[in-house]
Amino acid sequence: DGNVIHLPALPLKSDEILLNLVRGFLDHESAHIRETDFDILKDKSLSPLTKNIWNIFEDWRVENAISKVFPGCRTNFDWLIEHEFVKKKTPVPQNAAAQIINYILLSVREWDVKSVSENREIIGKEVGNNFPDLFSKLNAILGQVKTGCKSSADCMEYARKVVKILDDESVEMGKLSSNS
């Protein structure tokens, strides 16, 4: 909310992994406090999906912004991304919506940590096979996100564009299934 840092539950025993988790999460949440315009979220019409996608883009943006001021944060973020999205092998979700969101998340995380690419490609293959038109549209907009997200408002604009693409695809799929 811009005033309080919420950390996930962490184990009581302290080791190198815990220390790196704490560093990464504190840097991440501090980046939000420094960089995020939380007023963006006051719009009552925002869907949970839009907020989720905005958060993916905003996380990436704020981490990169704070890393320019405090370069050591980049080391902590890279470790955290590697830990969360590479070392933890998660199965491909059966739910198509979860696959799409995971693909967006892993695509964005791969921009900074190239080793995320293996997991991204696994999920991307499923999304590409199931939704080839959507897959190409998502990749096009993700390319724009990487260069166009300079503020929280920009991240929201791109999140809304992604949701529009998803909504349009959903409508198109409905037309296809009703014509079958």
N, C-alpha and C positions, 0 to 999 in steps of 0.2 A: 504493500500500500504506500510505499515511499517513506514510511516512518519506522516500520518494524521489519527486522530480518527474521524470516522463518527458515530454519534448517530442518532437513529430514532427521528422523531418528537415527542416532549414531551409536555404535556399540560403546560400552563402558571401558573396555580394554584399549589401551593406547598402543598403537604400533605405527609403522611407517605408512600403511594404507590409511589408517584413521587420520593421521596428521595431514596427508595429502587430500583426503576428502574434505576435511575442515577448511584447509586453505582454499581449495577450489570453490566450495560452496560459499564461503565468506566473500571471496573475491567476486563471485557471480552476483550474489545478492547486493553487495556494495555497489557493483556496477549499475544495478537497477536503481538504487537510491540516487546515485550521481547523475544518471543519464535518462531514465524513463520518465515520460510525462504520463503520470497515472490518471490525469483527467480524461485521457483517451477512453478509459474503461467506464466512464460514467454514463455513456450512451446506453440507455436501457434496451435499445433495439438490437444490441449485439448478441448474436447466438453463441452458445458454448463453442461451436466449431470455429467461428470467426475468432473468438478469443484465443482458442488453442493455437490456431495457425499464426495469429499475431504474436503470441508468446514465443513460438519457434523462431520467427524472424527477429523479434525484439531481443531475445536471448543472445543471438549471434551478434546483433548490432552493438549491444551494450558491452559485451565482452571485448569486441574489437576496439570500441571507443576507450574503455578503461586501460586496455593493453597499450595504447599509444601514450598514455600518461604514466602508467606504471608497468613497464615491460616485464617485470617478474610475474605479473598476473597471467601473461600468455603461457608461461611454463606451467602454471597451476591449471589453467583451462585445458591445455593440451593433455596433461596427465588425466584430468577428470573425464574429458571426452573419450580418451583411449580406454579408460577404466569402465566407463558406462556403456560405450557403444561398440567397442571392439572386443574387449576381454570377456564381456558377458554375451555369450552367443544365445540370442533369443530366437525361438522358432518363428517361422513365417506365420503371422496371424491368419486364421481361416476367414475372418471377417474382412470383406473387401474394403470397407471404410477404414478399418484399422491399418490395413496394408498401405493405403494411400497416405494416411497421416504419417505412418512410420517412414514411408519413402521420402516424404517432404522433410521430416526431421533428420533422417540420415543424410540426405542430399546437402542440407545446410551444414551439418556437422562435418561433412567431408571437406568443405571449403577450407577448413583450418587444419584438419587432421586426416591426411590422405589414407591412413590405414582403415578408416571407416568404410572405404570403397567396397570391400568384399561383402560386408553386410548390406550395404546400399544396393549393390548389384543383385543380390539374392532377392530382396524385396522388390526391386525395380523390375526384375524379370517377371515376377507374378503380376505386377501392376501393368506392365507393358503387354503381357499376353492377354490379360483380362479386359484391358481398356486401352487399346493402342492409340486412339485419337486423344483421349484424355492424357495419356502418358506424354505425348509430344507437346500438348498444350501446357502441361505442368512444367516440363523441362524448359520451355520457352519463357514462362513467367518466372521461374526460379533464376534464370539467367539475368532477368531484369532486377529481381530482388537483390542479387549480389552487388549490383552497381547502383541501385536506386534507393536503398534504404539508408537514409541519412538522419532520420528522426523517428520517434515513436509514431507520429502521424503517417510518415511514409510506410512504415511497417503495417499499419492498419489499412492503408490504401491497398497495398499488395495482398494482405490477408483477404480483404473483400473481393479482390479480383480472383483469387484462387477459389473462394467460396462460390463466386458466380460461375466459374468454369465447372465446378463440381455440380452446382445446381443445374446448369445447362445440360451437362452429361446425364444427370439423373432423369431429366425430362426426356431427353433423346432416347435413353434406354427404355423408358416407359412407353414411348411411341413404338419402339421396335418390338417390345414384348406384346403390345396390344395388337400389332399387325401380324403376329405369328399364328 
